Amino acid sequence: MRKAADGPRLGKRVGGALYLHRDALRLLDADIQARVLAAEAASGARDWNVLKIEAKAVSLLEYEDFDASAFPRLLASARIAGERVVRTDYRARANPPILHRKERLLHPDDPRIPRFASLTRTAEERGLFSASHTIGTERAWLERIAEAGLIIDGQVLAPGPAGGEPVEIARHRTAIGRTRLSAPMQALVRHDFIQEGVTVLDYGCGQGDDVRALREGGIAATGWDPHFLPDADLAPADVVNLGFVLNVIESRAERVETLRRAWSYCRRVLAVAVMVAGHRPTAGLQPYGDGYLTSRGTFQRYFTPIELREIIGEATGVEAVAVANGVAFAFREAADERDFLFRRQVRRAPREVQFRPSPRERTVSVREPLAERMRPVLEAVWTTMLTLGRSPAPDEIPSGVVEALKGSNISLGRAVAWCETLFEREAYEQAARDRRDDLVLYFALGTFTRSAALADLADNLRRDARAFFGGVSKARDASQSFLFTLGDASRIKSACERAVELGLAYRERDGVIHFRADRRESLPLELRGFVGCASVIFGDLDEAEILRINAEKGTLSLYFVADFYAKLPSVTRIARVDLRRQAIHDRQYGGADDEVLLCRSAYASDQAEREERRSMEERIHRLLGLPQGRMTVPRGDIARALRRREML
């Protein structure tokens, strides 16, 4: 440790520990470098960027990128002491540790040091480091910056508007008129939370267009808004919507309080929607607090998916579930969350009996005629067996079927045995395999989201766990093992190859495939898990046309296409979900900036169309000198290349 700490510019010393950036690792003694490499191998940590060295331990810390964040938040850590490895994930924490004086961690020749040091000097001059033991977490640090009348603008601490004086914000100007339901209301309808007999409260309803549309559709909906409907009655409702309200509130404390009030009226599910970081240009906007002032005198705060989940968790005390980018649900009861997660992940292939064998020839057997007479009842039992993939309990089959069996003095076990004789056994075995896969995926994704729903399983899921795994604990162990395999690039590559062999996906190159989004439920289990984890981070994938998996990078890309059947389909949006970093890169295109899809030939309906589209796509690749695997190209590039060719 003493040898590692030699020299005034090497790392930052806190107590008995030395902190330094990964880029400065080569300055350390060879023995210490070997110790760090061994710690990396033991922990499996790959994305760390800050090293903490103690006498008997090494910690590999993953902070936010130094260039992207003035005071980076700690995302994850791995502490290795001998054979003991302790991993901690800070991403879901509402108030994570942050890093100050980051220039001290860098290599002495790093060109960023003067810029970062200037930021530290400003903080020192404004007294922000006084009582430094109280500013180690994000919330305390941001509050101290705000109290000093400052804002964070890139890598600079700048005065707030009017030298930190409060400004008047016209929040009501952000309310817009709508010609269709807002995004969170659409999500609630799509997932069956809004239907006849359900009460809905739109908390912060603006001009009330969502409420009016729901009422005209026969839904008992009410709305309240501090500007447009301040005197409206507020009463608890099954469903509460807080749509695009938090992002127009300039005070973080008030955002949390608004969320708490909305949650207090919620009986079942709270939908929260916000403006998403990266979806709107911020150039030219005036920084204010943790957001921006617009030319209309309004305030906008843009949220990342992690920030949205954090503030919901802080206000409600429950883990939010991402439904779409910028839209999340919070559930009052674990049962509602459990049902929602299961409905969203379970494959929806039909399981009813579609083919009937011809009637058997009657014999002297006593059971045969009775079984034939009971055939309609047995078919109902068989349908339930195909749905569950196992023998049902009496409360899992229709009550009329139970009564019919009792009336004929037939036990459910005997009816099940007859079904296995009368109907196609292979279909039942396949249903069992499918159901087991569904359960592995359900438990794995519940573990991935740390869902409280897994702690309160319904009776039918407990029966499933006993039937397919031998118990709930064994089911959780199996799903935990499965979840870990999703980080193995070689396993995902193999699953990609199987998907291509089954005709469900198209190979772009080794370990990279693309497929229609509506085929994801038919993919091999590993890929369903991969896509499911991405949906936990991003939300619903239903509006995407094509999904693309890169096994090596651990990413799922979503391609949104305006008219998939056009001659040159336009990709209007590409969102990439990085599972390893749990981050989203989301870009929208418009007009001449649209991307043209160059793999449409793979999805052609017949050979003639496939050849025609492939020929056109290959001409575009040659014209622009693109590799054949390129999936999209800006429409403007094609137009410019054609103009150059005409000029020649």
N, C-alpha and C positions, 0 to 999 in steps of 0.2 A: 504494500500500500504506500509506504514512504517513497519507494522508487517511482511508483506511478504518479505520485503527486508532485514530483520535482518540477520546478519551473513555474514562473508566475502566470503563464498564459494557458496552461494545460488544464482544462476542465473547470468545473465549479465545485467547491468543497462546501458541504453542508454537514455539520457534525463530524462524524467519523467516516463519511462516505464521499466518494468522488463521482461527479456526474460529467459526462461528456457525450458529444454527438457521435454517431456511428462513423462519420467521415474522418474523425480524429483517432479512430481505433489504431491505425497504423503507427501512431506516435508512441504507443505503449510498449513496454517490454515484451519480448517474444513469449515469455512464460504466461504473462497476463493475457495476451492475445489467444494463446492456446486454451487458457481457462475459459475465456469468453466463447470461443468456438465450441468447446465441450458443453457449456451451458446452453448454447443455442440448439445443439443436437439433442440434449436431454429434454428440453422443454418443447421443442417443435416450433418455437417462435421464429417467424421469418420477417415480419413487417415492422420490427422494432426500429427506432431511430435514435434512442437515447440509452446510454449505458450507465448503470449505477454500480459502483464497485465498493464493497465493504470487505472487512478483514476475512469473514468466513462465508460470504454470500455474493452472488452476482444477480442483478436484476436487469431484465431486458424490457424497456419501456417503449410503448408505442404512443407517441404524441401526435396531435394534428401537425400537418406540414408547416414548417417554420415560415415559409414564404406566404402561405395562405392565411395564417393566423398570427396576429400580433402577440397574443398570449395563449399559446397552444393548450388545448385541453388534453388531459390524459385519457386515452381510449382503452388501453389494456396493458397489463403487466404480467411478467413471469419472473418469479424469484426462485433462484436455484441455490440451495445450501446443501452441499453434499449430494445425497441421493434424493433429497426432498425437493419437490417442485410445486410451487403454489402459483396458480394462475388466477388473475382477477380481471373481469371485464367491467369497464366503467362506462360503456357506451349508453346504457339505459339509465344511468344515474342522473338525477335532476340537478345535482350540484357537484360535478367532478372536480378533482384537483387540477390546477393550471400551473403553467411554467412562467417564471419571470426571468429577466436577465439572460435570455437565451443566447446572446452573443458570446457569453463566457464558455459555452459548451462547444463552440465550433473550433475547427482547425485554425491555428493562428493566421494562416494565409487566406482564409475564406473571405471573398470580396463583400459578403453581406454584413460583416462585422460593423463597419461604420454606420450603416443604416439602422441596424438593430440597437447599437449603442446609443444612438441619438434618441430612440424611443425610451430607453432606460433613463437617460439624463433628464428628459422631460418629466418622467414619473418621479424621479428624485427631487427635482426642483419644485414640483407641486405637492411634495410631502406625501405621496401615495404609499411609500414604503414604511411610514411610521407604524409602530405596533404591527410589525410584519408577521407575527404569529397568527394574526386574524385574517390574513388576505390570501391564504393558500388555496381557497376554492373559488370557483367561478362567480357564484352569486355575491359573495362578500367583495370580491375585486370589482365587479361591475358597479355595485352600489357605491363603492368608494370613488370610482371614476365619475359617476353621475353627480355625487355630492360636490366634487371639485369643479363642476360645470364643464366637464370635458366629454368628448365622444371619441370612439376609436374609428379612425378613417384610414384603412389599410394598415400600414406600419407606422402611423403617426397618431399621437394624442393631440386632438385639435379642440379649440373652444366650441361649445355648443352654440346654437343660434342665439343671437343677441347676447353673446358672452355668457351663455348659460341661463339666461332669463327664460321663463316659461313662455310659450307661444300659444295662441288660440288655435285649436284644431277643430275643423268643421267635419266631424265624423259622418254626419248624415249625408254629406255629398257623395259618399262612396256607395250609397244604396242605389241599385239600378232596377229598371223595369225589366221583367222577364217574359219571354214568349213560350218558355217551357220550364219544367221543373229544374231547380238548381242541382248541381252535381251531388251534394249529400242527400237530398231528397230522392233523386233517381236511384242512388245506391240503396237507400232504405226500402224503396219499392221493389227494386230488383231482387233483394234478398228476403222479401216477404215479411218485412217488419211493418209495413204500411199496407193494411187491407181492411176490409169491412169489419167493424166491431172494435177497432183499435183507436185510441185517442192519441192525438199528435199535438205537440206544442212547438211552435217555431219561435225560439227565444232570440230576439234581435231580428225580427222578420222583415225589416226595411219597409218597402212599399206594399208588402203582403201578397205578392203574386203567387207564391207557393201555397199559401193558406187558401186563397181563392180557388186555385186549381184543384186542390184536394177536396174542398167542400163541394165543388161542382161534381166531383166524382163520387160523392157519397161518404167521404171520410170525415169523422168528427175532429176537425182541425181548428186550432186557435193560434193567435199570434200576439206577441208583445214586442214593442220597440220603444226605446227611450225617447226617440224624436217623433216618430210617426204615430205610434199607438201607446203613449205613456200611461193612459188610464185603463187599458184593457185588463180584464181579470186574469190573474195568474193562478193556475191550479195544477196539481200533479197530473202527468200524462204518461201513457205507456212508452211513447217515443218522444224524445226531445231533440230538436235540431238546433245547433249553434253554428250556423253557416256563415263563414267569412266575416266574423265579428272580431275575433282575437287579433287579427292582423291590422285592424284600424285603431286599436287601443295603444296609446304611446307609453303607458305605464305597465311594467311587467306585473307589479303587485295587483293592479286592477284587472289584468288579464286573468290571473289566477283566481281572483275573487269572482269575476264574471263566470268562469268555468264552474266554480263551486256552487254559485246560485243556480245555474242551469242544471247541474247535477242533482241539486236538492229537489227539483221538480220531476226527476226521471224515475219511472218505475221499472223500466226494462232496459232500454238501450238509448244511449246518448250519441248522436252523430256530431262530429266536430270537423269543420272544413276551414282551411286557411290558404292564403296565397303561398306558392311554393318558390323557394329560392332558385334562381336561374331561369324562371319562366318569363320574367319581364326584365327589360333593360333598366339598369339603375344609373347609367351614365347621365349626368346632368341633373340628377336629383340631389337635393340638399340633405346630407347626413343629419340625423337627429336621433339622439338616444341610441337604441339598437336597431333603428330603421331609417326611414327617409321621409322628408316632407315633399309633397308634390306641388305643382304650380297651382292647383286648385285649393290649396290650403288644407289638404288632407294628409293623414299619416299612413304609411304602409310599412309593415314589418313582414319580411319574407322568411318563412320557416323551412328548415330541413326536416326530413321525415323523423330523424332522431329527436330534434327539438320539439316536434309536435307530440310525440309519445311521452317525452319527459314532462312537459307542462300538464298534459292530461293526467299522468300518473301522480304528479305533485298535488293537483287539485282534487282528484277523485279517490286516490289511494288504490286504483286498480290499473292493471296493465292494459294499455290500449291496443287494438288490433287494426293494422293498416288495411284499408279497403280499396283505396285508390291513392294516387299520388296527391297528398294534401288532404285526404279524407280518412278519418279513423273512427272506429266505434269503441265505446266503453260500455260494458255490460254490468247491470246491477246484480244479476244472479249468475253464478257460474254455469248453471244449466243452460241458460240462453247462449252464453259464449260457446259452450261445448257443442250445442246443436248447430250453431252457425259454422263453427270450424269444421264439423263433420260434414255438413251439407256442402260446404265449399270444396272439400278435398275428395270426397267419395266419388268413385266413378259412377256415371249415370247410364251405363249400358242397360238395355231392357233385360229383365230377368223373368218375365212371365213365360208360361208355356206357350210356344208358338206352333208346335207340331204335335199332332195326336196320332198314336198308333191305331191301326184298325182294331176293332173289337175282337177280343179273344174268343175262341170257340169254347162254349160251355162244356164243363165236365161234371162228374159226380161230386167233385170237391165241394165241401160246404162253404169254404172261404171265397172261392172264385165268384159265385153268383153274388154274394154279399159285397165283395169288393167292386164288382161291376156296377151293382146298384148304387153304391156309394161313390162312384167315380167323380161326379161334380164336386162333392165335398172333399175328396182326396186331392183333386186338382187345386183346390184352394189351399190345402195344407202344403202341397208341393210348391206352389208359387211362393209361399212364405219361406219354405226351405231354400229355394233358389235365391231369395232375397237375402237371407241370413247366412247361407253357406253352412248351416248346421241344423240340428233338430231344434224346433222351436219349443218354448214354454207355453203353457195354456194361455197366458195373458198376451202372447205375441201373435196369436191368430185371431181372425174375426170372431166376435161373440156368437154369431149365427152358426159358424162352423163348429165351435165348441158344443153348442146345444145339439146340433145334428149328430155329432159323435156320441154324446151322452144318450140321446134318444135311441140310438142303435146299439147301445152297450158296447161301444168300441173305445178302448183307451187311446190316448194320443200316441203312445209308444207303438201300439199295433198299427195305427194309421200311418205312422212314419215308415214302419217296416214294409207295409204294402206299397207305399209310394216308391220306395227304393226298388221294388220288384216291378211295378207297373210302368214306371217312367224311365227316361234315359239317365243312367247312372253317371255317364261322362259329364253331362251338363251340371249335375250336382257337385261333382268333384272340382270342376272348373269354377263353380260359384264359391266353393270353399277356398280355393286358392286366391280368387279375387278378393274375397272378404278379408282373408288374412293380410293380404297386401294393403288393403284399405286401412286396416287397424294398425299395422306397422307405421304407415304414413301418418295416420291421425295422432298416434302417441308420439312419434318423432317430432312432428311439427308443433305439438303441444309443448314438448320439452324445449324446442328451439325458441318458442315465444315465452317460455316460463309461464304458461297459462295456468291460472287457478282452476280451470275446468277439470284438469286431470286429477285434482285432489278430491273431486266430488263426482264420481262416476255413477251414471245411471245403471239400473239393474241389467238392462240388455247389454251394455258394454262390459259389465263384470262377467256376464255369461259368455260373451265372446272371448274374453281373456282366458277364462277357464277352458273353453272348448278348443281354442287354437294354440294356447301357449302353456296351459296348466296353471294359470293364476295371473292376477294383476301384476305382481312384482316381476314375474318372468316376462310378461308382455312389455313392461317398461324397460327391462334389461335388453330385450331383443330390439326394441325401437331405438334405445340409446346406442347400441352397437351399430345399427343401421345408419343413424345420424352421423356417426363418426366416419363411416365409409364414404359419405358424400364429399368429404374433403380430400379423398384419394383420387387424383386426376386420372390414374390408370383405370380405376373402376368406372369412372364416368366415361372415359374413352371407349371402354368395352361395351358399355350400355349404348353409347352412340352408334357403334357398329351394329349392334343387334337391332336398333331402331331402323337403321338403313336397310338391313337385310329383310326386315319385316315389311318394308315399303311404307313405313310411317314417317320417315325423314329422308333428307337428301344431304349427301356428304359434300361439304365445301372443300375441306382438306382434313388431314388426320386430326381427330378430336374436335372438329368443328362441324356442326350440322345445323340445318334449318328445317322448319316444318310449319304447317298451318297450326295456328293456336288452338283450333277446335279439335286437334288430334292429340292433345297433351294427356288426356285421360287414358289413352290406349298405349302410351309409351311404357317401356320397361320401368320397373319400380324405382330403380336408382334415378332415372331421369324425372319421374313424377316427383320424387323427393327433392331433387335439385330445383325443379320449377316451383314446387310448393314453398321451399325456403325463400325463393326470390319473391313469391307473391306475398309472403309475410312482410317483407321489406317494402315492396312496391305497392301492393294492393291488388285489386282485381285485374286480371289479364284479358278479360273478355273483349275489350275494344281493340286489342292488337290483332293484326292480320297474320303476321309471321313471327315466330320465335326462333332465336339463334343461340345455340349453346357453344361456348368455347371452354372445353374441359381443362385445358392447360392454364388459362387465366382465371377460371372459376367465375365466369360471367354469363348472364342471360341478357340478350338484347331483344327488345320489343320493337317491331316495325309496324307503324300505323299507316295504312294505305288508304288514300281517298277513294279510288275506284280500282279495285283489284283486277277487274276484267278489261280495263282500258288497254289500248295498244302499248302505251308506255306508262305503266302505273306510277302515280306520284306518291312518294313516301313523305308524309307531312310531319312525322315525328319519329325520332329514334330515342329510346330510353334504354340505357345499359345499367343493369343491376350487378354490382360487384359483391359477390357473396362473402369473399374473404374480408373485405373492409366494411361490409354492410353499408355500402354507399350507392347512391344513384346519380348517374350522369344523364340528364334529360335535356334533349334539344328539339325544338320545334322549328319547322321550316314553313315558308310561305311564298306564294307567287313564283317568281323566277328562281328562287332559292330552293324550291322543292327538289328532293332527291328522286332520281328515276330508278325504279327497281330493275335490277339486271339478272334476276334469277326466276322470273315469271314463267319461263319455258318449262321449268321443272314441275309446275303445277297445271300444265295444260291438260285439257279434257280428252284430247285424242292425239294421235301421232302427227297428223297433218298440222294441227295448231302448234304442237311442240316443235316441229322442224321450222316452221315459219318464225316463231318467236326466238328460237335459238339462233337462227341465222341473223336476225336483227340485232340481238344482244352481242353476238360475236363481232358484227360490223362496228358497233359502238366501242367495244373493247379495243379493236384494232385502230379505230379512228383516234382514240385518246391515248393509245399505248398503255392500256390498263392490264393488269394480270387477270387471267380468266376467272379467278375466284372472287373478284370484287363484286359485292352485292348491290351497291348503289353508286350513283354518280350525280353531281349537281346538274340539273337541267340546263343551267346557263353554260356549263362547260361544253355540252353537246352543241348548243347554238353557236358558241364562239368558234368551235372547231369547224363547224359547217361553213361559217362565214369565211374563215381563213382558207378553206378548200376552194370556195367559190372565187375568192380573190386570186388564187393561184391559177 
